[in-house]
Amino acid sequence: MNLLRKYWQDAGAIIGVIVCIGLLMNRAIFSDITGILWLSFVAILFHQFEEYRWPGYFAGLFNNVMFKSETPDRYPLNTQSAMIINVLIAYVFYLLPVWFPHVIWLGLAPVFMGFFQVVWHGIVVNIKAKTLYNPGLFTAVLVHVPVGIWYIHDIVKYNAPTATDWIWGTIYFAFAVYIFIIKGNIWLKNSNSPYPFSKQQLGSYYRK
């Protein structure tokens, strides 16, 4: 578990690269939306790598700036909770639509999550931290948004989504944000957590 807590984001980035190589070798997969859904999965893996490895200081910003934590190396977010929340988001929420590509609302929800990341990192966090950039913003803008637009363009082009798909996709997205992000951080927070972030993951928010 210690190894997984330390390197889950690195493993995700490696998986993302492998998926990209596989897609380049099998471009026919883009004849339907399955290839785009694979790219959506890759987007969240690279996004998490940006947040927690390079530049990787989102945890320090989140705990210190967003929550004014007295122990920003471990509260409210810690390496255990970050791993659990992000692994579930990537390998359940984002990967599930890949296996069921014709369930359109399943694919729409992660796309909405990608758009939400732009609002979260680009507006909410930047305003709160008084910055122009924070880890996660580049992949949100440069990967999540283009992939999401591509997905919506293709499903609309082939008249795939129904009104029910848009409604259920929105509901599922809101449910995922509530369970994984809001409640996940509440359930897993521990001011005495034995799983602190590294100095690198705290960045300029590191306290001795």
C-alpha positions as CSV (number, residue, x, y, z in Angstrom):
1,M,0.0,0.0,0.0
2,N,2.9,2.4,0.7
3,L,4.2,1.9,-2.8
4,L,0.7,2.4,-4.3
5,R,0.1,5.6,-2.2
6,K,3.4,7.0,-3.4
7,Y,3.3,6.0,-7.1
8,W,-0.4,5.7,-8.1
9,Q,-0.2,8.8,-10.2
10,D,3.0,7.7,-11.9
11,A,1.4,4.3,-12.8
12,G,-1.6,6.2,-14.2
13,A,0.6,8.3,-16.4
14,I,2.4,5.2,-17.7
15,I,-1.0,3.5,-18.4
16,G,-2.1,6.7,-20.2
17,V,1.0,6.6,-22.5
18,I,0.4,2.9,-23.2
19,V,-3.2,3.6,-24.1
20,C,-2.1,6.4,-26.4
21,I,0.4,4.1,-28.2
22,G,-2.4,1.5,-28.5
23,L,-4.7,4.0,-30.0
24,L,-2.1,5.2,-32.5
25,M,-1.6,1.6,-33.6
26,N,-5.4,1.0,-34.0
27,R,-6.8,4.2,-35.4
28,A,-9.8,2.4,-36.7
29,I,-11.2,2.6,-33.2
30,F,-12.0,6.2,-33.8
31,S,-14.6,5.1,-36.3
32,D,-17.0,5.1,-33.4
33,I,-16.9,6.9,-30.0
34,T,-14.9,4.2,-28.2
35,G,-11.6,5.8,-29.2
36,I,-12.7,9.2,-27.9
37,L,-13.8,7.6,-24.6
38,W,-10.3,6.0,-24.3
39,L,-8.8,9.5,-24.8
40,S,-11.2,10.8,-22.0
41,F,-9.7,8.1,-19.7
42,V,-6.2,9.2,-20.7
43,A,-7.1,12.8,-20.0
44,I,-7.9,12.1,-16.3
45,L,-4.8,10.1,-15.9
46,F,-2.6,12.9,-17.2
47,H,-4.6,15.4,-15.2
48,Q,-4.0,13.5,-12.0
49,F,-0.3,13.3,-12.8
50,E,-0.2,17.1,-13.2
51,E,-1.9,17.6,-9.9
52,Y,0.1,15.1,-7.8
53,R,3.4,14.6,-9.5
54,W,4.5,17.3,-11.9
55,P,4.4,20.0,-11.0
56,G,2.3,18.2,-8.4
57,Y,1.7,20.7,-5.6
58,F,-2.1,20.8,-5.9
59,A,-2.4,19.0,-2.5
60,G,-0.5,21.8,-0.7
61,L,-2.6,24.5,-2.4
62,F,-5.8,22.6,-1.7
63,N,-5.2,22.1,2.0
64,N,-3.5,25.4,2.7
65,V,-5.3,27.9,0.5
66,M,-8.7,26.3,0.1
67,F,-9.1,25.1,3.7
68,K,-6.6,27.2,5.7
69,S,-5.4,24.0,7.3
70,E,-3.1,24.0,10.3
71,T,-1.6,20.7,9.0
72,P,-1.6,21.1,5.2
73,D,0.7,18.1,4.7
74,R,-2.2,15.8,5.8
75,Y,-5.5,17.6,6.3
76,P,-8.1,17.5,5.0
77,L,-6.5,15.8,2.0
78,N,-3.8,13.2,2.6
79,T,-2.0,10.7,0.4
80,Q,-4.4,7.9,1.4
81,S,-7.6,9.9,0.6
82,A,-6.0,11.4,-2.6
83,M,-5.2,7.9,-3.9
84,I,-8.6,6.4,-3.1
85,I,-10.6,9.3,-4.5
86,N,-8.6,9.7,-7.7
87,V,-8.2,6.0,-8.4
88,L,-12.0,5.5,-8.2
89,I,-12.6,8.5,-10.4
90,A,-10.2,7.3,-13.1
91,Y,-10.7,3.5,-13.1
92,V,-14.5,3.4,-12.3
93,F,-16.1,6.7,-13.4
94,Y,-13.9,7.3,-16.5
95,L,-13.2,3.7,-17.5
96,L,-16.8,2.4,-17.2
97,P,-18.0,4.3,-20.3
98,V,-15.2,2.7,-22.4
99,W,-16.7,-0.7,-21.7
100,F,-20.3,0.5,-22.4
101,P,-19.7,3.1,-25.2
102,H,-23.3,3.1,-26.4
103,V,-24.7,4.1,-23.0
104,I,-24.4,7.8,-23.9
105,W,-25.1,9.3,-20.5
106,L,-22.2,7.2,-19.0
107,G,-19.9,9.0,-21.5
108,L,-21.4,12.4,-21.0
109,A,-20.8,12.5,-17.3
110,P,-17.0,12.3,-17.5
111,V,-17.1,14.9,-20.3
112,F,-19.0,17.2,-17.9
113,M,-16.4,16.5,-15.2
114,G,-13.7,17.5,-17.6
115,F,-15.4,20.8,-18.3
116,F,-15.9,21.3,-14.6
117,Q,-12.2,20.9,-14.1
118,V,-11.6,24.1,-16.1
119,V,-14.1,26.0,-13.9
120,W,-12.5,24.5,-10.8
121,H,-8.9,25.0,-11.6
122,G,-9.2,28.0,-14.0
123,I,-11.6,30.1,-12.0
124,V,-12.4,28.9,-8.4
125,V,-8.9,27.9,-7.4
126,N,-7.1,30.6,-9.2
127,I,-9.2,33.3,-7.6
128,K,-8.9,31.8,-4.2
129,A,-5.1,31.4,-4.5
130,K,-4.6,34.6,-6.5
131,T,-2.7,32.7,-9.2
132,L,-2.9,32.3,-13.0
133,Y,-2.0,28.6,-12.8
134,N,-2.4,25.7,-10.5
135,P,-1.6,22.0,-11.1
136,G,-4.4,20.5,-13.2
137,L,-5.3,23.5,-15.3
138,F,-3.1,22.7,-18.4
139,T,-4.6,19.2,-18.9
140,A,-8.1,20.5,-18.1
141,V,-7.8,23.1,-20.9
142,L,-5.6,21.3,-23.4
143,V,-6.9,17.7,-23.0
144,H,-10.2,17.5,-21.2
145,V,-11.9,20.3,-23.2
146,P,-10.9,19.2,-26.7
147,V,-11.7,15.6,-26.0
148,G,-15.1,16.5,-24.5
149,I,-16.0,18.8,-27.4
150,W,-15.0,16.0,-29.8
151,Y,-17.2,13.5,-28.0
152,I,-20.2,15.8,-28.0
153,H,-19.7,16.7,-31.6
154,D,-19.6,13.0,-32.6
155,I,-22.6,11.9,-30.6
156,V,-24.7,14.9,-31.9
157,K,-23.5,14.3,-35.4
158,Y,-25.0,10.8,-35.4
159,N,-28.1,11.9,-33.4
160,A,-27.1,9.5,-30.6
161,P,-28.0,11.4,-27.4
162,T,-31.6,11.7,-26.3
163,A,-33.0,14.2,-23.9
164,T,-32.8,11.5,-21.3
165,D,-29.1,11.0,-21.9
166,W,-28.4,14.7,-21.3
167,I,-30.5,14.6,-18.1
168,W,-29.0,11.4,-16.8
169,G,-25.5,12.5,-17.8
170,T,-25.9,15.7,-15.8
171,I,-27.3,13.8,-12.8
172,Y,-24.6,11.2,-12.9
173,F,-21.9,13.9,-13.1
174,A,-23.3,15.8,-10.1
175,F,-23.6,12.5,-8.2
176,A,-20.0,11.7,-8.9
177,V,-18.8,15.1,-7.8
178,Y,-20.8,14.8,-4.6
179,I,-19.7,11.3,-3.7
180,F,-16.1,11.2,-4.9
181,I,-15.0,14.8,-4.3
182,I,-17.2,16.3,-1.6
183,K,-18.2,13.4,0.5
184,G,-14.9,11.5,-0.2
185,N,-12.9,14.3,1.3
186,I,-15.2,14.4,4.3
187,W,-15.2,10.6,4.9
188,L,-11.5,10.2,4.6
189,K,-10.2,13.3,6.3
190,N,-8.1,12.9,9.4
191,S,-6.2,15.6,11.2
192,N,-3.9,13.0,12.6
193,S,-3.4,11.0,9.4
194,P,-0.2,9.0,9.2
195,Y,-0.2,9.6,5.4
196,P,1.4,13.1,4.8
197,F,2.2,14.6,1.4
198,S,5.9,15.1,0.5
199,K,7.6,18.5,0.4
200,Q,7.4,18.4,-3.4
201,Q,3.6,17.8,-3.3
202,L,3.2,20.8,-1.0
203,G,5.3,23.1,-3.1
204,S,5.6,26.6,-1.8
205,Y,2.9,25.7,0.8
206,Y,5.3,23.5,2.7
207,R,5.6,24.3,6.4
208,K,8.5,23.1,8.5
